[in-house]
Amino acid sequence: MQYARAVMQFGIAAVLGGVGAIAGAQAWSPAKNVEIVVPNPPGGSNDKTARSLERIVLANKLLPVTLSIQNKAGGGGSIAYTYVQQRNADPHYLVVAGPAILTNHIVGSSPLRHSDLTAVASLFDDYTVFAVAANSSLKTGKDLIERLRKDPKSVTIGFSPLLGSHNHIAAGVLMKTIGGSARDLKVVAFKGSADAVTNLLGGHIDLVTTAAGNVAPHVAAGRLRVIGITSAQRFPGAFSVVPTWKEQGADFTFGAWRSMFAPKGLTPQQVAYWETTLRKATEAPEWKEELEKNIWSNVFTGSAQFTKDLEEDYASMKAVLVDLGLAK
């Protein structure tokens, strides 16, 4: 299963996100401090996204005002999303979001829907990896498949931030692909990816499903091992030795976008300003370095197309969560 965004460089989307955005950017700009809200504790992919953008925006003087980051963890992201939603029509607030902004509503953990906010842009795609401790008896993805087929409850799988999150979905899709029931998985949800990784390192769980960048330092230090990735092709660099799931007998892919939302009620000029600013930030050389370091896929999608894509993703994720028995 794949929720990766297609690159939109030409046609109507490019006109709206390019020339129109530039014109809008000249009509409005921030007048006070801009707050980027992160729905997780420090250390996870959403936090890394915000802090990478902060460094690049400030270094390249892309804003005429100051910029600050607020971590508002809890409720699987709902606390942060609600906080921004309550700043109706104020373009000085942005929130980093992943698929949890869809799944929270589907599983009933939040009444807030993605359409209660303004989708500004999708910044990149972030594929899920399956990681185990270096001393784990699970040496490969094939070992995991064999174990799950024999006894799904023998593998405790950790992820963040909630049951039904995209990292939970990734494990569920693997289970379904190999002929099992996703509902049979033994899973534990943590507030943040850093917590899940800490519990894996401490031997409290057997496996973590998370973004590659969250385990990369531990893999490099020899503490963790990645046994499967959900992309269609192998990752570059140090992760190039890790086979895809398709190579190991489970033919599926699964990508998760990282994006930026704003409150409802923004004017077209304000949305265009943020789309243009974020596009400039993601075209900076420093951003390319962040993509390589965190193993993010370079895909930028503007507001108009991303808003349409969200409706399709919502329907697709709901179908999987029905299989998991979690959809409300």
Residue pairs with C-beta under 8 A, 6 or more apart in sequence:
1 169
1 173
1 252
1 253
1 254
1 316
1 320
2 232
2 253
2 254
2 255
3 99
3 166
3 254
3 255
3 256
3 257
3 313
3 316
3 317
4 125
4 255
4 257
4 297
4 299
5 122
5 125
5 257
5 299
5 301
5 305
5 306
5 309
6 299
6 301
7 299
7 300
7 301
8 14
8 17
8 301
8 302
8 305
12 304
13 302
13 304
13 305
16 302
16 303
16 304
17 275
17 276
17 279
17 302
17 303
17 304
17 305
20 272
21 272
21 273
21 275
21 276
21 279
21 302
22 272
22 276
23 272
24 268
24 269
24 270
24 271
24 272
24 273
24 276
25 269
25 272
25 273
25 276
25 277
27 269
27 273
28 91
28 267
28 269
28 270
28 273
29 64
29 273
30 63
30 64
30 65
30 91
30 92
31 65
31 92
32 65
32 92
33 65
33 66
33 67
33 68
33 92
34 63
34 65
34 66
34 67
34 68
34 92
34 93
34 94
35 67
35 68
35 69
35 70
35 92
35 93
35 94
36 50
36 53
36 54
36 67
36 68
36 69
36 70
36 94
36 95
36 96
37 69
37 70
37 71
37 72
37 80
37 83
37 84
37 93
37 94
37 95
37 96
38 46
38 47
38 50
38 69
38 70
38 71
38 72
38 73
38 80
38 95
38 96
39 46
39 72
39 73
39 76
39 77
39 78
39 79
39 80
39 81
39 95
39 96
39 97
39 100
39 161
40 46
40 47
40 71
40 73
40 77
40 160
40 161
40 191
40 192
40 193
41 47
41 71
41 73
41 191
41 192
41 194
41 195
42 71
42 194
43 192
43 193
43 194
43 214
44 160
44 192
44 193
44 194
44 211
44 214
45 98
45 126
45 193
45 210
45 211
45 213
45 214
45 258
45 294
46 96
46 97
46 98
46 258
47 71
47 96
48 213
48 290
48 294
49 96
49 123
49 258
50 69
50 96
51 69
52 286
52 287
52 290
52 294
53 123
53 278
53 281
54 67
54 69
55 286
56 62
56 281
56 284
56 286
56 287
56 290
57 63
57 67
57 277
57 281
58 67
59 284
59 286
60 280
60 281
60 284
60 286
62 277
62 280
62 281
63 277
72 79
72 80
72 83
73 79
73 80
73 161
73 191
73 192
74 80
74 191
75 82
75 104
75 109
75 110
76 100
76 103
76 104
76 109
76 110
76 161
76 162
76 165
77 97
77 98
77 100
77 101
77 104
77 161
78 104
78 109
78 110
78 112
80 95
81 95
81 97
81 101
81 104
81 110
81 112
81 116
81 117
81 261
82 110
82 112
83 95
84 93
84 94
84 95
84 117
84 261
84 262
84 263
85 112
85 116
85 117
85 263
85 264
86 263
87 93
87 263
88 263
88 264
88 265
89 263
89 264
89 265
89 266
90 263
91 262
91 263
91 266
91 267
91 270
91 273
91 274
93 262
93 263
94 120
94 260
94 261
94 262
94 274
95 117
95 260
95 261
95 262
96 258
96 259
96 260
97 114
97 117
97 258
97 259
97 260
97 261
98 126
98 166
98 256
98 257
98 258
98 259
99 165
99 166
99 169
99 256
99 257
99 313
99 317
100 161
100 162
100 165
100 166
101 114
101 117
101 261
102 114
102 310
102 313
102 314
102 317
103 162
103 164
103 165
103 166
103 169
103 317
103 321
104 110
104 112
104 162
104 164
105 111
105 112
105 113
105 114
106 164
106 314
106 317
106 318
106 321
106 326
106 327
106 328
107 162
107 163
107 164
107 321
107 326
107 327
107 328
108 328
109 162
109 164
114 261
114 310
114 314
115 310
116 264
117 261
117 262
117 263
117 264
118 261
118 262
118 263
118 264
118 265
118 266
118 271
118 303
119 259
119 261
119 303
119 306
119 307
119 310
120 259
120 260
120 261
120 262
120 271
120 274
120 275
120 278
120 303
120 306
121 259
121 260
121 274
121 275
121 278
121 279
121 300
121 301
121 302
121 303
121 306
122 257
122 258
122 259
122 299
122 300
122 301
122 306
122 309
123 257
123 258
123 259
123 260
123 278
123 282
123 300
124 257
124 258
124 282
124 291
124 296
124 297
124 298
124 299
124 300
125 255
125 256
125 257
125 258
125 296
125 297
125 299
126 211
126 212
126 213
126 255
126 256
126 257
126 258
126 294
126 296
126 297
127 211
127 212
127 229
127 230
127 231
127 235
127 253
127 254
127 255
127 256
127 295
127 297
128 166
128 167
128 170
128 209
128 210
128 211
128 229
128 230
128 254
128 255
128 256
129 209
129 210
129 211
129 212
129 215
129 226
129 228
129 229
129 230
129 239
129 242
130 141
130 144
130 170
130 171
130 174
130 207
130 208
130 209
130 226
130 227
130 228
130 229
131 197
131 200
131 207
131 208
131 209
131 210
131 215
131 218
131 219
131 224
131 225
131 226
131 227
132 138
132 200
132 206
132 207
132 208
132 224
132 225
132 227
133 200
133 201
133 203
133 223
133 224
133 225
134 222
134 223
134 224
134 225
136 206
136 225
137 143
138 144
138 147
138 155
138 206
138 207
138 227
139 225
139 227
140 227
140 243
140 248
141 227
141 228
141 243
141 245
141 248
141 249
141 250
142 248
142 249
143 227
144 155
144 207
144 227
144 228
145 174
145 178
145 248
145 249
145 250
147 154
147 155
148 155
148 174
148 175
148 178
148 180
148 185
149 178
149 179
149 180
152 175
152 180
152 181
152 184
152 185
152 186
153 184
153 186
154 186
155 185
155 186
155 206
155 207
156 186
156 187
156 188
156 204
156 205
156 206
156 207
157 171
157 185
157 186
157 187
157 188
157 205
157 206
157 207
157 208
157 209
158 187
158 188
158 189
158 190
158 196
158 199
158 200
158 205
158 207
158 208
158 209
159 165
159 167
159 168
159 170
159 171
159 187
159 188
159 189
159 190
159 193
159 196
159 208
159 209
159 210
160 167
160 189
160 190
160 191
160 192
160 193
160 195
160 196
160 210
161 189
161 190
161 191
161 192
162 168
162 189
163 187
163 189
163 326
164 321
164 324
164 326
164 327
165 189
166 254
166 256
166 317
167 209
167 210
168 187
168 189
168 209
168 324
169 254
169 317
169 320
169 321
169 324
170 209
170 230
170 254
171 182
171 185
171 187
171 209
172 182
172 185
172 320
172 323
172 324
173 182
173 252
173 254
173 320
174 228
174 245
174 250
174 252
175 181
175 182
175 184
175 185
176 182
176 323
177 245
177 250
177 251
177 252
178 249
178 250
182 320
182 323
182 324
183 323
183 324
183 325
188 196
188 199
188 205
190 196
190 199
193 208
193 210
193 211
193 214
194 214
196 205
196 208
196 210
197 208
197 210
197 214
197 215
197 218
197 224
199 205
200 206
200 207
200 208
200 224
201 218
201 223
201 224
208 215
211 256
211 294
211 295
212 226
212 229
212 235
212 239
212 294
212 295
213 293
213 294
213 295
213 296
215 224
215 226
216 238
216 239
216 293
216 294
216 295
218 224
219 225
219 226
219 238
219 239
220 238
226 239
226 242
227 242
228 242
228 243
228 244
228 245
228 248
228 250
229 235
229 239
229 242
229 243
229 244
229 245
230 244
230 245
230 252
230 253
230 254
230 255
231 244
231 253
231 255
231 297
232 244
232 246
232 253
233 244
234 240
234 242
234 243
234 244
235 242
235 295
236 292
236 295
237 292
237 295
239 295
244 253
245 251
245 252
245 253
246 252
246 253
255 297
257 299
257 301
258 296
259 306
260 274
260 278
262 270
262 271
262 274
271 303
272 303
275 302
275 303
278 300
279 300
279 302
281 287
282 298
282 300
288 298
290 296
291 297
291 298
301 309
318 327
321 327
